[in-house]
Amino acid sequence: MRQSTRIAQHIVMKRLLAILLLLTQSALAAGTLRYGLEFDPDVLDPARSGSYTDRIVSSWMCDQLLDVDRDLNFVPQLATAWEWAADGLALTLHLRPNVTFHDGTKFDADAVRANLARYRTAPESLRKTELKPVTGVVAIDPLTVRFTLAAPYAPLLSLLANRPGIMLSPATLAGGSDAIVAHPVCAGPYSFVERVAQSRIVLAKYPGHWNAAAMGPDRVEFQVIVDSTVRRVNLAAGALDIANRIAPTDAEQVAANPRLRLVTSPSIGFQLVSFNLDHGPAAQTPIGRDPLVRAAFEKSLDRAALNQVALDGRYVPSNQTETPGSRYWSPDHPVPPRDVAGARALLKQAGLDRVAFTLLVGNDPVNTQIGEVIQSMAREAGFDVTVRAIESLAGLAAERAGDYQAAMVIWSGRPDPDGNSSIWMSCAGFLNWGRYCNPSLDALFAQGSATLDPLARIPVYRAVTDIAQRDRSHLVLFHFTWLWGVSDKVTGLVPMPDGILRPAGVRLTPSP
């Protein structure tokens, strides 16, 4: 009797210990995912934001109406299906049922209508130009919404898979932009907890999310760590679980660490130089006034050497907003070789011997090094470039205010060509900080966006490239290869060509 009792107690204890172990492992597997970002994100208001890192945070916090897959196909998110009208003048979305915002209110067609009204009309909205072809948004029933258009508008799906597709709670909208920035409330897998500027943003798993079972960690803490090497060291030490945008020069060390993984993806994102052509006193420079001077500056650059010296040869030298070799990329404009003598000849043609200007770059070591290599190359051709490293949000504020002569910036890329070019180069483009304006180019953007057949759009956007290569309001330097450092505790992560990691399927498990 006593023996059987002891055996039974032993079995119960083993089962209790096994349950405790499982619970402990489950707690560890949920836990807090620590995600290192290279820049402090912009405001977490999709109507006002414009930085790449804010999209990373938003992808964990807020669903969009649509999303894209690894092949850049549009896929359901808050909308489960959609169809164009036969004449291309309306787009009908069918919404996902039983979705709630983080404050518990229901997501429905009226919420879509309210969000789009703000994106289209609010004074603070940077989305107005992108959504200008949308003439109305009508709630057909609680789960059906129709966009009406002044003309067919091919980029609309791409926009709804981006910031204009983020839906905020109508109650938060009623509080205005300051309330949104202070505590954004949307429909997504993780809800906002706190933000400490230049330090961290904390999110908590939202149990009411329609796909909550696919979400792993209980909390996500985004930490701002500007230096890639510091991100890598923190990752190796276990202080981070994901390190965003590992520097190419740090990639080999991540790959060689048995406790880490180097995760990569080809990219539709690119880095470019924006010139101030007509935005305030800072535009009154030779490089802002004269396309010949900008052409000379481009001839001073060796993109392939820049890639090798500063980026360990891991990126793709590029001079167009479309990825080299892709559908809308123009073979008529390959990456030009360096030509110092040609650069000097163009400066002489412009009546100049030397040209001085300031180039804003991000204050991380990689961008600073890129700026210094550009500085050295350009000096030989007659350019005295002052490289000014600046914190990301301060740089964004300077660019928006026209307080810059030239600035090196990044774009994570969009699946639609309009979203890679018109935002920078159309007269009213929301990232056209230098106020470049060419009516002929705007006419091409209008033609390209109104053409729904992808093949028919190719000659239009190649004509866009012809003008862009002549005027040089912006110079694309290269397309990225996305590089993430990931702890072996993280599983289920899917690299994406837009550089935005989605939370579904990601798990955090104890180290073996």
N, C-alpha and C positions, 0 to 999 in steps of 0.2 A: 504494500500500500504506500509506504513512505517512498520506496524506490520509484513507483509509478508517478507519485506526486512530484518528486524531484525531476523526473524526466519531463513531465508536463510543464513544470515551471521553467525548465531549461529551454524547452521548445518555445514557450511564450516569450522568454527573454530574447531568444534568437530572433523571433519574429519582430519583437519590439525594436531590437537593435537594427534589424534590416529596414523596418519602417522609418526609424530615426535617420538612418543613413540615406534612404531615399529622399526623405524630407529635406535633409541637409543639402544633398546634391541638387534637389529641385530649387532650394533657396539660392544656392550658389549659381545654378544655371540661369535663374531669373536675374537676381542681383542688379547691379548698375553697370551699364556699358559706358565706358569712358572713351570719348571720341575726340581726338586732337585735331583742331582746325588751324590753318595757317594764318587766317585773318579774322578779326572780330566781324561778325555778320552785320549787314545793314539792318535798319529797323525791320521788325517782323510784321510788317504791314504790306501785303502783296500789292496794294495800290501804289505804294511809295518806294518799295525796295528796288535795288538794281545791282546787288553784288552776288557773286557766285556762291559764297558761303551761306548767305541767308537762304538760298534754295536748298542747301543740304539740311539745315535745321527744319525748314518747312516740310521737306519730304517725310520727316518722321512725325511731324506735328499735324499736318493738314493734308487730307486727300484733295485731289483735283477732280474735275469732272471727267477728264480722260488722262491716260498715261501712255507711255511708249514702252515697248519691249526692247530686247537687246538688238533687234534688227530694225528698230525705229518705226515699227508698225504701231498704229494707235490701238490701244486696248482699253477695256472698261475700267472705270474706277467708281466715282459717284454716279456716273451715267453708265447704264448697262448696254445700251444700243443707241444708234443714231442713223438718220438718213437725210440726204439732201433732197430738196424739191427738184422736180424735173428741170425747171428753169434755173436752178442754182441760186435762187433768191431767198431760200429759207433752209434752215437746218433744224430738225426736230430731234430732241434728246429724250430718251426714256430713262427716268431716274431710278436709282436703287431704292427699294422699299426698306422700311424699318431702320433708317439711319438717323442718329441723333448727334447734335453738337455736344461739345464737352460740358455745356451748361444744362444738358438734358432736353433742350428744345428739339423739335422734330425738323429734320431736313426735308424740304419739299420744293416744288416749283416756285412758290412765292419767295423762298430764300434765295434761289438762283436769280430770280428777277431783281431782288433788292441788291444783291451783290453786283450784278452787271450794271445796274443803274449807277452805283457808286463808281465802278471802274470807268464807265463811259462819261460821267458828268462831274464828278467831284473835283474841286479846284486843285486838290493835292495829288490827284491820280496821274501817274505816269503812263497809264494804260490807254488814255483817251485816243491817242493817235493810232495805236494798233487796232482799236475797236471802232474807229470812225465809220467803216462800212456798215456796222450794225445799226439799223434804224429802230429796232424795237426788240423787246424780249417779252413774250406772252406766256402766262401760265395757262395751258390748255386744261389741265386737271392737276391734282396734287403731285402726280408723278410724270407729267409730260410738260415740256417747255419748248417753245419754238423761238428761234432767232430769225428775225427778218432782216434782209440785207438790201442795200441800195444797188448792189451789183454782186455777181458771184465773187466769192472771196475765199480762195483756196487756203490761205494761212490760218483760217479760223480754228480748224481742228488742232493745229499746233499750239495756238494760243490757249485753248481750253485744256491742253496738257501742260500748261505752264502757269505762271502767276494769275492770269485772268480766270483760270479754272479753279482757283482756291476759293472755297466757300467759307465765309465767316458767319458766326451766329448773328441773326438779325438784332438781337439784344445788344451785342457788342457794337454793331454798326450804328445803332442809335446813340451810342456814347461818343462817337466821333473818333478822329484819327488818334488823338492823344490816348484815349481809352484803349484803342486797339494796340497801340505800341506798348502801353504799360502792361496789358494782359490779353494777348490775342486768344480768342476762343473760336475754334473751327471744328470741322468734322474730320477727325483723323485718329490714328492709332495711339498717339501720345499727347497729353495735355501739358500746357505751360505751367511751370512751377515758379521759376525765378530766373532773373538775369542780372549778372554783375558785369558791368561794362569792362571790356578788355580782359575778362577773366573766364566767365563760364555762363552757360545757359543750361538749365535743368528742366527735363520733361519727365512726366510720370505716365505709365501705361494707363490707357483709358479702357476700363472693363466693358463699357457699353459700345465699343467699336464693332462694326458689322463683321470685321475679320479678326477679332481679338485673339482667336485661337492660333493664328499664324504669327503673332508677335511674341517675342521671347523675353527680353530683359524687362524688369519692373520699372527701371528708370534709365534714362540716358542723360549723361552729363557731357556736354560739348565744352571742351577746354580750349582756350585761345593760346596757342604756342607758336609764335611767329617763326622761330628758327627750326628748319627741318631737322637738323642734327639733334637738337634738343627733343623734338618729337620722337625721333628714332631712339634716342637713349632712354626716354621715358617708356617707350614701348618695350624695349628690351628689359627694362627693370620691372615691368609689370604694372607701371603706373597708368598706362594707356592700353586699351584693347584694339583700337583702330587709330592709325596715324594717317591723316589725309595728305594727299599730294607730297609724298616722299620726294625729296630732291633726287634727280637722276644720279647725282654723285654719291648719294647715300643708299641707292637701291641695291648695290651688290652686297653691302654689309647686312641689309635686311634679309636678302635671299640666302646668305650664308649662315644665318642664325637658325639652329634647329628648332627653336621655340617660336619662330616667327615665319610668316609667309609674305612673299611679295606678290600682290594681286595686281594684275595689269589689265588694261583694256585699250583698244584703239579709240580715238577720240574725234568727235565733231567739234570740240572746243579748240580755241586758238588764242594766241597772244598777238596784240597789235599795238602800234603807236598811233595815238590820236593827236592831230595837230589843231591848234586853236587858230581858225581862219578869220573869224568875225565876231568874237564874243568878248567885248570890252577892250581896254587898253593893252592887255597882255597879247592880243592878236597882232599888234603892230610891230611885227618882226619880219625880216626877209623870208623866213621859212613859213610864216603864216600867210604872207601876201602873195608869194610867187610859186606856182607849181614847178617852175624850172629849178628852183632851189630845193624843193622837196625831191624832185627827180635826181638831183645831184647827190642829195643825202642818201637816197636808196642805192645809188651806184657805189657809194662808199662802203656798203655793207656786204659781208660775205656770210649769208645765212647758214651755209653748210659748216663753215668754220666756227660760227657762233654756236651751232648745235654741238659740235665736237668739244669745244673748249669749255663752255659753261654748262652743257647739258648731257655730257658723257655720251653723245651721239644717240640718245634714246628718243628724241622728238623727230618730227618730220618738217624740214624746212618748207616754207609755204609763203605765197604772196597773194593768195585769194581767200575769201571767207569760206569757200567750199573746200572740203577735204580733197587733196590732190587725187585725181583719177576717178572721183565720184561723178554722179550724173550731171550736176550743174557746174562742175569745174570746167574752165575753158582751156583747152590745149593750146590756144593761140597765145597764151601768156604764161609760159613756164617760168620757174624761179630764175631771175636774172643772175649772171655771175657778177662778181665784184669788178669794178672798172674805175680805179682811182683817177686815171688820166681823163676818162670821160666825165667823171664828177667835176674835176677841176675845169674842164672845158665848158660845162654847163654853168658853173658859177661865173666864169668869165663872160659867157653869153648874157648872164643876168646882170653884168656890170659889177660883180663882187669879187673880192679876193678871199676874204674869210667871213664866216657867219657864226655868230654866237647865239645859243639858246639854252634854256634849261629843260631838262627831261625829268619829269616826275616818275619815280619807280616805287614799287612796294618796298617796305623797310625790312623784308626778309633777305637772308644772304643770297638766295638764288637770283631774285630779281635785281638785287644790287650788283651782283656779278655780271648779269646780262647787260645792265646799263653801263658798267665799266668797260666791257668788251666793245660795246657799241661806241662808247666815247673814244676808245683807242683807235678803232677802225676809222671813224669819221675824222679824227684829227689829221690823218695823213692826206685827206682829200680837201681840207680847208675848213673844217667845222670845229668850233670850240664848244663842246657840249658839257654843260654843268649837270652832273647827275645828282638829283635831290631825292634821297630816300625818305618816304613819308608813310605814316600809318594809314591803313586802308581806308578807314572812314573819313579821316582828315583829307586824304587824297580825293575821295569821291566828292566831298563837299567843295574842294577847290575846283574840281573839274565842272561840277554843276554850276558853280558861280563864275566860270570863265577865268579863274585865277590860275592859269597855267599857259605855257607856250607849247609844250608837247608832253604827253603822258603815256606811259606804257601800261596797258590794262589787259585783262583776260575776259574771254567770253566762253561759257560752257557749251555753247552751240545749241541749235534747234534743228529738228528734222526737216523743216521747211526752209528753202533758201531765202525767202523774204525775211525770216527771223534772224538770219545771219548777216544781212546787208542793209535793209532799209532802216533798221533801228539805229544804225551808225550814220547812214549817208543820205537818207531822205531829209528834206528841208525841216520837217517836224519830228524827226526820229528822236525817241526819248533818250538815246545815248549819244546824240549828235551834239556833244557839249561845245564843239568848236564852231557850230552854226554854219557849216558848209551847206550850200544850197545850189542845186543845179536843176532847173525845171525839166530839162530833157531826161535826167535820171529819174525824177519823180514820175514822169509819164511812163517810163519803163516799169517802175515799181507798180503803178496802177494797172498796167497791162498784165504784168506777171501775176499779181494777186487775183485778178479777175479771170485768169485762165485755169480751169480745173484739170485739164488734161496734162499730166506730168511731161509727156514728150513735147507737147506744144510750148511748154514753159522754158525748155532748154535754150532755144535761141534768144529768148527775152533776157534771161539772167546772164547769158554770155555777153549780150550787148551791155548789160549793167557792168560787167567786168571790164569791158572795153573802156567805158567812161571812167570807172574807178581807177584803172591803171594810168589813165591820162591825167586826171586831176590830183590824185594822191592825197586826198583829205585824210586818209588813214593808210598805214603800211602794216600789212600782216607780216609777222616774222616767222611763225611756225605753228603747226598744229601739234597739240600735246599727244603724248601717250600717258594715259592716266595711271598713276602709281600709288598704291596704298600699301602701307605696312600693317599687317594684321597679326594679332596674337593667335597662338594655336588653340586658345580657349574659344575663339569665335568660329562658328560654323554657319553654313547656309548663306553666306554673303555672295551676291551676284554682281560682278562688275558691269557697269553700264557705260555706253559711249558718250553720254552727256556728263559723266563724272559724278552723278548723284546716286548714292547707294540707297536702295529702298529697304525699309525695315522688315517686310514680310519674309518669314523663314529664317531670319537671323537668330542664332542661339548663342548663349554664353555658358560654357561648361567648365567644370574644374579642370585644371591642368593634370595630365596623367602622372 
